[in-house]
Amino acid sequence: MKSRLGIFGGMFDPVHHGHIQAARFALETLDLDALKMIPCNEPNHKDSLSASAMHRMAMLELALRDESSITPDDCEIRRGGISYASDTVGAFAEAGCWQHRIFVMGMDAFNGLLGWHDWQSFLESCHILVLGRSGQRVDELVAAELDLDRRQAAEPHELFEQSVGKVHLARLFDVELSSTQVRSLLGKDGHVSGLLNPSVINYIEEHSLYGCRPSEQ
């Protein structure tokens, strides 16, 4: 059995450098054996997708082409329907291939955890690494409902003192970049060369995604 698997789910619409930096940070901070980036098929919230599952998966594959320990996984797309994190981590738990599963999320997602489908089951199938930017704090209701004082691992290695259910709040990751900002720039023909992998930019232009027009040859 392998030891530590990172699970990083999201819309990745499109995948940008902030996502890759978050994945690398999780990989290094938790000394993970591998990390899977998993694009959702359909989100379980009001935000709508701009690009299809096929396009988002293709862009993720391009962005991760040179990453040895970070790989794209289309399990939620293959499962179809609305994507639930509880189903995803539950499937990895049932497979029994990894001793520890660590779900990577931002502080905004963590503060919305009580609205997630079957969040109790989710929390009992994995640990959580929360990437909080400067000035962000855990919602008091969330902290109380999750009994965060008991669950919190002050140091990354403390996550692995039990099999599931621990939470580590990472304070050293501070990247402020969202896919919404990237899509806005793309739609306005803004400069995104420092925000996206060049291969992803070429793919977006080739398929005219996000209102982006193909570049002049």
N, C-alpha and C positions, 0 to 999 in steps of 0.2 A: 504493500500500500504506500502510495506517495503521501507526503506530509501536508504541505500548505498550498491551497489553491485560492487565488484571488478571483473574484467575480465582479466585473464592472459592467453593469447594465445601463442602458440609456437609449435615447432616440438617435443620437449621433447624426444630427440632421442640419449640417454635415459634421463629420468628425473634424476637430481642429486641434491645434497644438496644445491647448489647455487640457484636452482629454488625454493626449499622449503623456503630457507631463504628470498628470494625476496618476496614470497607470504606472509610470516609471517610479514615481514617489512611493506608491503602495508596494510595488515589487521590492524596492530597496529597503524601505522602512520596516517591513514585516518579514524580510528575508524569505519571500515566497519562492516556491519551486516553479510556479507558472501563474500567469494571469490571463483570464479570458475576457475579452471585450464583447459584449453580447447586445446587438441592436434589437430593440423590441419590434414585434410585428405590428401591433396596434397598442398605443398607450392607454392606460387606465385612468385618464384624466382629460380635462377639457381641451388641452393643447392639441392642435392638429398637426399632422406630418406634412411637410412640404415635398419631400422626396419619397419615392416608393421604397419598400423593403429591399428590393433588388438593387437599387441604386445606392442605398445607404450601406448595404453589405459590401458592394463593390468598392466604394470609397474607403471603407474600413480596411479592406484587404490591401488596398494600395498604400494606405498610411502606415500599415504595420509590416510592410514587406521586409524591412531591414531590422525588425525587432525580434531577437532570438527567443525571448521568454514571454512575450506578449502576443497572443494569437486571437484572431476573430473567431466567433462561434455563432452559427446561425440557428441554434437550437430553438429560440423563441419564434423565429420566422417559420421553421419547419413545423412547429407545433400549431401555428395558425391562431386566428382569433385574437382576443385581447391578451396581452402579455402580463403575467403576474409574477413578481419576484419570488413569491412563496412557492409557486410551481417549479420555477427554475432551480432554486437552491434545494428544494425537496427532491428533484430528480437527481441532482448530483449527490445528495445524501444517500438516496436509495441505491445508487450505482456502487457505493462503497469503495470508491477508488482513492478517496482523499481523506486523510485523518482530520484535517481542519479546512473549513470553507469560510472565506472572509469576503463579505460583500462590501464593496467600496461605493460610497455615496457622498454627496456634498451636504453641507449643513441645512440648506433649504429642504432637501429631500428628507433628511432625518427629522426635521421639525414637522414634516407632514406625514410621518410614519403612521400615526394613529388612523389616518384615512386610507391606508393601504389595505388591499384585499388580504384577509387572513394574516394580519401582521404578527399575531402571537405565534402562529406556526412558523412563519418566516424567521422570527427571532430565535426559535428553538431548533433551527436547522443550520445556523451559521453564526459567526461573529460579525461585527460591523466595524469598519474603519470609516470614520467621519472626517472629511476634509473641510475644515472651517476656515473661511477667510477672516482677515482682521476685522474686529468689531462685531462678528457674528456670535450669537450666544444660543444655547439650547433653550427652547421654549419650556417654561416652568411646568406646564401641564404634561408635556411629553416626558420630561425628566421624572415627574412624580408617577405617571402611569407605568413607565418602564422600570421604575425603581432603579434609576440610573446610579445612585450612590453605591448600590450593591453590584451592579453590572460593570461599572466603569473600570477599565484597566488604565492605570496612570501611565504605564510604560508599554510600548508595543509588545514586548515579550510576554507580558502578563496575560495577553489574550489567550495564550496557549496553555495556561494552567488548567483549563477545563475544555471540554470538547466543543461546546456551543454557548451562545447567549451573552458573550462579553462585548463591550463597546469601548473602542479607543478613540478619543477625540484628538486628532492631529492638529497641532497649533502652528506647525512650521510650513504648511503648504498655503501659499497666498497668491493664487493666480486668478485674476478677474477677467474672464473671457467667456462669453456665452455664444451658443449657436445662433440665438436670435440676433445678436450683434453682427455676426458673420453674414447671416442671410440678408440683413439690412444693407450691409456694405456691398454684397454681391448684386443685389437688386438695383443699386445706385451706381454700379460700375466702380465701386470704391477699391482702394488698394488693400489686397488681402494676402500678398505674397509672404508677409511675415506671420500670418495666422494659420495658414493651411499648407499641407504638404504639396509641393509642386505637381505631383502626379494627381492629387485630388483636384487641384485647380484645373488642370487639363481635362480631367474627366467631367467636371462641372460645365466647363465651356463646351466640350464636345457634345454633351447631352442637353445643353441649354437649361440647366437646372437653376432654380431660385431667381429666375428672371435674368440670368446672366447670358449675354450674347457671345457667340463664338468670337475669339480674337481674330484680328485681321492677319492674314498670312502675308 
